[in-house]
Structures are given as C-alpha cells and as structure tokens.
Amino acid sequence: MKYAKEELANSKRIFKSATPKQTIDWYVKWVASVILLAAMVVRSSGVSNTLDTVLSFFGCLGWLFVAFIWKDRALIILNAIACFILLTGLLTKLFTA
C-alpha cells in the first residue's frame, strides 16, 4: 500500500522503520550481518577456525562502524570488545603458526 507523506508522519498505526534505508549505515549493517551469518555457517560446519575468526572480525568491524554512526554506546562497547578479542585471536594464530 502507498501512503501519503502526511499520513505516514502522523499515523501511529502504520509501521515505520526506526532506521533510514539506502544510507551507508544501512548497507554496512546488512553486509556485516551477512558476513556474521557466513561465519556461523563456517563455525557450525567445522570447515576452518581461522576463516570463522576472520569473518567474525569483519562482521563485528562493520557493526562497530554502524554503531559509531548511530552513536549507540551499547553496540560500540560490544563490537569494540568483540573486535579486540577476535583480532587478538587472529594475531595469536598468525605469530604462533
């Protein structure tokens, strides 16, 4: 259904997304989510622990970028710590191999 702009702005019954669409954060959010899902597939299949860690790192890095744009402190803290942990694991694998 198509709604008039005024109807959309004033209606409490029409569902409106809280985040804007087709902006840089929208694209990064969806790409990062797909990357994280791919990491979960790799993890559950047991293909490669290193690939899982790399994909997880880039997925969290994407979400960290989105969190900064949104100024969402909870997402910033979560993804900053996740990136640190994953990067530490990657560096450990790199230098102990």
N, C-alpha and C positions, 0 to 999 in steps of 0.2 A: 504494500500500500504506500502511496505517496501522501505526504502531509505538507501543509503549508508551513513556512518558517515560523510564523507567529503561533500556529497550533503546536508545533514541536517545542518552542521555547516556553510556552505557558502550560503545557499538559503535564499532569502528574501520572497519567495512565500509560503514556507511550514510553517504552523502554528506550533510554538513551545511553550509549556507551560513555563511561567516565573518561576514556582516553581518546584523543583525536585519532583519525585514520589517515593513512598515507603520509605520515610525517616520518622523519628519520628514526625517531624512537619507536614508532610502530613497526617499521621494517626490521630494525635491530632486535626488537622484542621477539618477533616471530622467528627470525633466523636463529637467534640464540636458543629459543625453545626447541626448535627442530634439532639443533646440534646436541642439546642436552638429551633429547629423546634418542638420538642416534647413539650417544654414549651409553645410555641404559640398555639399548639393544646389544651393543658390543659387550657390555659387562655381563648381561644375562646369558649370552651365548658362549662366553669364555674365550672369545677369539684372541684378544690382546689386551693385557692390562695397561700397557703403555698407550695404546690408541684410546682406550677408555679415559685415561687420565688427561690426554691431550684434548680430546673432545670436550670433556667436562670443564677443563680450564677455559677453553674458548667460549663455551656456553655461559659460564659464570662471568667471564670478562664482558661479554655482550650485555648481560643483565646488569652488571656494575655500571656500564655506560648509561643504560636506561635509567637506573636508579639515580645517577647524578643529574640527568636531565629532569627527572620527576622530583628531585630533592627529597627523596624518600629515605630517611635515615635508617630504617629497619632493613630495607633492601641493600643499602650501601654497606652496612655493617656485615650482613650475612654474606654478600657476594665478595666483599673485600677479603674477609677471613677465608672464604672458600677458595678464592684465587691464590691467596698466600699458601694455604695448605697444599693445593694441587701443584703450584709452582715448586714448592719445596720438594714434593714427591718426584716431580719431573727432573729437577736438578740432581737429586739423590740418585735416580736411575742413570742419568747421564754421566755423572762423575764416578760412580761405583761399578759401572759396567766394564 
